[in-house]
Amino acid sequence: MSAMMSPIMLLTAVVFAAWLLCNLWGKVSPAKSLPGIPLVEFDGDNSRERYTSDAGSLLSKGYDTHIRHGQPFCIRDFLNPDRPRVFLPVKYIEELRSAPQEKLSLPGILNYTSTMSKVGGPRITEEIQTSTRIDLNHALNKLIEPMQTLCFRAAKEQLPASPDWTSMVLYPKILELFSHMSARVMVGPELCDAWPAISMRYITCVLAAQAAVRKKYYPVLYWTAYYLNPEVAQVNKARREAAELVRPVLEARQAAYAAHGAEAERHDDFIQWIMNSYRANGKSVTPDETVQNIFIVMFASMHGTSFIALQSLFSLLGTPGALTEIREEIERVAKNELKDSPVWTRHALGELRTMDSFMKETLRMKPFQEATVQRYAMDSYSFKDGLHVPAGTVVSFPNLRYNTDSARALTPEAGTFDGKRWLRRRAGFDTSKFQFASTAEDAFDWGAGLHACPGRFMAEITIKLILICLVTRYDMKLADGGSRPAESRRFMDLTPDTSTPVMIKDVQS
């Protein structure tokens, strides 16, 4: 009996020690700095809870005190307690952009500092980076029509008729429209009807498991949650269900390739692209590996894209006359560019310039993360000017503070929302610049370099299709003439108020 109980008792003791250490860390663990990089702290309370809810004020303090003068700073990072998180001024962006991934890694942010992979969640692989950066973007023009079909079909099913002013919470509807469009891209036409429900269940389970693990376990013992935590068990259950869903399609395509080689039919979806990427690397992908690769794209896109769509809608509702102007732009572009076709094209969506400007300005002022151009130091790294960060350090750029810094000559009145700011900047310039999905030397909303967000072009298309659905169907206004709802904050993440109701009424023909 004692021989059987001793491992259980030992594991119980380990878990208790983890709980105790976690609570002690949140209260008394001293903050760590790095040589030559000032540590910015709160005055007074420096608890874990305050870092979770109020890290933005530290970024403002560090930006004003150090970044404005061309110097880095660091703050405590409860997601990576062994190292503070370093924030760099803009002069380091070029080095961050071009640094080799084996030195400063974007995937390392998720793979080494996040709890996601500890609870059965996905990791960033070489294959999914190739599939997203190259295959997805090559196929987007062909995918717009089926994405639009699914979006408009979901809108017809999910958006109610409203002859009189009615209160409706829009975020679930936006999420529903996006999930149907993305399902076609993720798993193809055979599975796109079944995929939204199972993918949402998996994502919800992972988020719940992450929260439970962070609350109950000390970081060095996260691995025990995989065996003990009921929320993690639900993640693994949803993961198996997703793998079984894609198995028949994946195996049929693998069999077709085995029989016909390069002559086998090729499909425009992530199942195909992941299968091809693994094969190019001399590997055969399993159903579980396939869905895990797909899920990392879902995590990166689903709520982030839907948040921007919701925030863009709030921007329109908060600007007098904007909703009518965008509706007229949609009608004008449809008439001039689409002629008699009901199908939006990449070019026609690009001609929605006022809508695009509102979206870009929204992303500038209401991003879903405080910082961008994030990298994880895989090894000790020294910048050209001698600045040194040890292995395991996360370095970031304080993008939101940079975007709203009125001292920057290129962005006058940076603290004020101006929906037509980018429409004016595009006038007389190369029209490929200053667009929602563009990157630039002074704009880092999507990151920088080779690892700038590869899904930003799909995000642009899906958000515009969602706004077309909503704006052409409803007149809308904030309830009781209210102001734009504030975001909630969790460390570096910014979340719009997804429970805010909006007043809607059918557009009169």
N, C-alpha and C positions, 0 to 999 in steps of 0.2 A: 504493500500500500504506500509506504513512504517513498519507495523508488518511483512510483507512478506520480505521486503528488509533487515531488521536489521540482520538476521542470515548471509545473503550473505555478507553484509558490514563487519560484524565481522570476517568472515572467510577470506575475502580479507585482512583485517588489520593483521590478524594472519600470513598469508602467506608473506605479506610484511615485517613484523617483522622478520620472519624466514630468508628471503633473506638478510636483513640488518645484523642480527646477524652472519649469515654464512660468509658474507664478512668481518665483523669486526674481527671475530675469526681468519680468515686466515691472518690478518695483525697485530693485536695488542694484541690478547689474550695471557697472560703470560703462559709460559710453566710450567708444574707441575712436581715435582719430588716426590720421596717417601723416607721416612726415611731410611738411611743406604744404599741407592741405588743411585749412582751418575747419574746425568742427563747429557747426551752427546748431544751437540747442534752444529749447524754449526757456523762458524765464520762469523758474518755479517748477511746475509739474512737468516731468519728462517721462510719464508713464507710457506703457505700450498703447493704452486706450487713446491717449492724446495724439500719439503719432498716427494712429489709425484714422482719426477723424479730422486732424488739423495740420497735416503735413504741408498743405499749401501755404500756410502762413510762414513756415520755415523757409520754403522756397523763395517767397517774396523777400524775406529778411536776407537770405544768402545772396539773392540776385542783386539787391540794392547795395549790399555791403561789399560784395566780392566780384560778381560777374560783371557789373558795370565798369569795374576797373581792370577787367581782363584777367581776373584770378579765379581759380576753381574753389569750390568749398565742398564739404561733405556733411551728411546728416546720418543719424542712426537708421538702420534698415531692419525692421523686425522680421522681414521675410528672409533675411540673410544675416543673422546676428553676429556672425564671425567677422564681418567686414562692414564698415559704413558705406553708404552709397555716395559716389562722387558725382558732382555736377560741374560740367566744363563750359567755359565761355566759347563764343562762336569761332574764335581763332583756331580751336582744335577740331572743328568739324571736318576739314579736309583730311586730316589724319585718321579720324574715326571712319570716314567714308571709305578710305582706301586701305585700311589696316587688314592684313590677312586674317581669315576666319580662325586659323589655328592659334592666333594671338588674341584678337578681340572678337568674340563670337556673339552674333545675334541669337542663334539657337540655344546657346549656353544660358541665356536669361531664363528660358523656360525649363530647359533640361536639367539645370543644376541648382536653381534657386527657388523654383516653384514647387508647391506641394502637389501639382497636378499629376506628375508622373508617379508620385508615391501612392496615389489612390486608384491606380488603374487607368489614369488618363493618358492622353497621347503625348508623344514627343515629336520634335521637329527632326525629320530625316533629310538626308541629301536628296532622296527621291521625290519627296513632296515639294521641296524647294524648286527642283527642276520642273515638276509638273505644273506648279502654279506660275512660276516666272515665265516659262516658255509656252507650254501646251495650252494652258487656259487662255492666255492673251492672244495666241494665234487663232483660237477657235471662237473668240467672242462675237465676231461679226455674224457667224452662222448661228450662234446660240440666242441672239436677241429675239428672233421670232418665236421659238418655243418657250423662252422665258416669258415673253409678253403674253402668250396664250395662257400660260398657267397663272400668271399674275392677274389677268383680267377675269379669268374663270373663277379664281378664288375671291376676287373682289365682288363678283356677281353673287357668289354664295354667302360671303361673310359680311358685306356692307348692307345694312338694312335701308329700305326706303324711309324717307323722313320728310313728309310734306310740311310739317311744322317744326319749329326749333326744338331739338331734342338733345339731351346730354349723353355723350358717349365717350368712353375711355378709348383713345385711339391706339395706344401702344400695342395691345394684343392683336389688333387688326393689321398694323404695320408688320409685326413679327410674322403673322400668318402669311401675308403676301410675300415677304422675303423668303420664308422657309419653302414655299412652293417653287419660287424661281430657282433658288439655290439647289433644291433637290434634283432638278433636271440636270444641272451642271455636275453635281456630285455623283449621282448613280445612274443617270441615263433615263430614257423613256420607260423602260420596263419596270423600274422600281420607284419612280418619282412620286407616285401616289402614296405608297406605304412609308417612304423615307421620312417625311416631316415629323410624324408622331414618334417614331423610334429614335430619331436623332435628338428631338427635344427632350425626350425622356432621359437619354444618356447625358446630355449636357446638364440638365437639371440635377441628376444624380451626382455628377462630378462636382458641381458647384456646392451642393449640400455636403458632400464628403470632404471637400477642401475646408469648408468652414468648421466642420466637426473636428477634423484632424488638427487644424491650427488651434482650436480652443482646448483640446484635451491632451495634446502630445507635445513634448519638447522636440525641436527639430531633429536632433540626432537619433530620435527613436520613432520617427514617422513610419519607418518600415514595419513596426509592430502593428500599425493600424490595418495593414493589408490583411492580417490574419484575425484581428480582433474586432474591428469596427463594423457595425451593421450598415452604415451608410456606404462604406467601401464595398461591402458585399452586393449592394444594389447596383453600384457602378459595374461590377464584373458581370452581373446578370444582364444588364442592358447591353454591355459590350458583346456578350455571347449571342444575344438576340440579333444584334446588328450584323455580326459576322455570318450568322446563318441566313440572314436575308440576302446578302450579296453573294453567298457561296455559289448558287446555281449559275448566276450570270458570269461570275469570274471564271468558274471552271469550264463553262461552255466556251468562253473566249480563249482560254488557255488551250483547250482541246482543238479549237479551230486554228489557232496559230501552229500547234504541233502538226496538224494535218496539211495546212496550206502555206505556212510560213508567211512571208511578207504579203502574199496575195489574200490573206484572211481579211475579212471586213474590219475596218477601223471605226471606232465610235468616238464621238466628242463628249467625253465625260471623264471624271477622275478615276473611275475603275480602270478604264483603258489606259489613261496616261500613267497611272501608278504602275500598272502591269508592265508597260513599256519601259519605264524608268528602272524598275527592278531588273528586267531582262537585260537592259543595256549595261547594268553593273554586274551581270553574271549571276543573278539571283532569281528565284521563283517566289512570287509573293503569295502569302496565305490570305484567306478571308479575314482573319483577325488583323493582320498587318495592313490590309487594304482599308478596313474601316478606321483603324487608328490613324492612318495617314489622312483619311477624309475628315475625321473629327478634328484634327488640328486646324484644318482650314475652316471648319464650322466654328470653332472657338474663336478664331481670329476675326471672323466676318459677321456671324449672325447678330449678336447683340451690338457690336460696334457699328455695323452698318445701319441697323434699325435705330440705334440711338441718334446717329447723325440725321436720319430721315425725320425722326420726331423733333429733334432740335431745329431742323430746317423749317419744319411746319410751324413751330413756335415762333421762329424768326419772321415768317410771312404774316402770322396773325398779329405779331407785335409791331408791324410796320403798316401804317394807314395806307390803304389802296393797293398794297402789294399783291393780295390774293387775286383781285380782279386783273391786275396787270399781268400776272403769271398765267392766268386762265386765257387772257387774250393772246399772249405769246404762244401758248400751246396751240390755240386755234389757228393762228397765223402761220406757224411753222408747218402744222399738219396740212394746211391748204396749199402752201407754196412748195413744200418739199415732198410730201407724200402723194400729192395729187389725189387720185381715187383709191389709193391703197390704204388699208386699215393698219398695216404693219409698220411700226417705227423702225427706222434704220439707225446705224451708228452716226451717220452724217446728220440726220434730222435731229437726233437727240443732242448732238453737239451744237446745233443752231439754237437751242434753248438757252440763250446766253444770259438773260436776266436770272432765270432759275439757277443756272450754274454759278453766277456771281453770289447769289444768296447762299447757296450751299457752301461755297468756298469761304465766305465771310463767317458763316456759322461754324465751320470747322476751325477757323482761326481763333474764334473767341470761345467756342463751346466744344472743345475736343473731348474725347472720352478718356484721355490720359494727360496728366500734367507734363510728362517728359517724353521725348522721342530720341531717336538715334541711340538706343540703348545697346550696350555691349557688355559681355562678361569676359573678364580677363582670364583666359585659359592658362596663362603663364604670367610671370611677372613681366610688366611692360613699361618701357620708358619712351616717352614722347620726345620729339626732336629737341625741345627746349630743356630737357632734363627732368620734367615732371614724371614721377614714378608711381605706378600703382601695383600692388602685389597681386599674385594669383588669387582668384576668387572674388575680386572686386567688381562690382557693377558700376559702370560709368554711363552717364546720361547727359542729355542736353535739356535745360529748363524751357521747353518750347513755348508753353503758355505765357510765361513771364516775358519771354522775348517777343512774342506776337503782340503783346499789349503794352510794350515799352514805347511811350510817346517820344522818347529821346531819339529814336531811330528815324532818320530822315526819310527813309523809303515808305514809312507807314504813318503819315500824319494823322493826328487824332486817333491813335491806336487803341485807346480805351473805349472808343465809341463804336457801336455797331453801325455799319453802313452797308446795306445790302447791295448797292450798286458800285461799291468801291472797285471791284475787279472788272466789272463791265466797262468802266471808264478807263482802267489801265490797259485793257485789251485794245481800245480804240487807237488805230494808227500804228499798232505794233504787230508783230508776228502773232497771229490768232491762236497759235499752239501754246502761247504763254498765258499765265495767270488764269488757267482753268482749274476746276475743282481737283482733278487728278494729276495736275502738273507738279513736278518738283522744280526747285529753282535754287539759286545760290543763297537766297535770303529767306527761303520758305522750307521748313522742315516738318510740316504737319504729317507727312507720310514717311519720315525718316530721310535717309540720304544714302547715296551710292548704290552699289549692286543690290543691297538689301533694303532699299526703299520698298514699302509695302507693295508686293506684286499683285495683290487683289484690288488695288485702288480703282482700276478701270471697270472691273465688275461692280464695285461699290457704286461708282457713278451711274452706271446703267440701271441698276436695281433701284437706287434712290429716285432717279428721274421717273422711272415707270411707276413707282409707288405714288409719287407726287402727282403724276398725270391722272392716276386713278382717283385720288382723293379730291384734287382741285377741280377736276371737270365734273365731278359728281355732286359735291357739296359746297354750299356757302358755309363758312366756319367762323367762329369767334371764341375767344376765351370766356369761360363762364363768368357771369356777373361783371363783365368788363375788367376782369382781373389782369394783373401783370404777369409777365413770363415767370413760370415756376422755377425755383432755385434748384440747383443740382445737389445731390448728396455726394460725399467724398469718403473714400476708403483708401488711405495712403496715397498712391499715385493715380487712382482711378476716379473718374468723374461720371456720375450716373444721373441722367435727367429724371425728373419726377414722372415715372411711367404710369402713375395712378391718376394723374390730372385729367379731369373730364374736359371735353371741348364741346361747345354747342354747335350742332350741325343742322343743316336744312338743305333739302334737295335744291340744286340749281334749277332755276326756271328757264325753260327753253325759250 
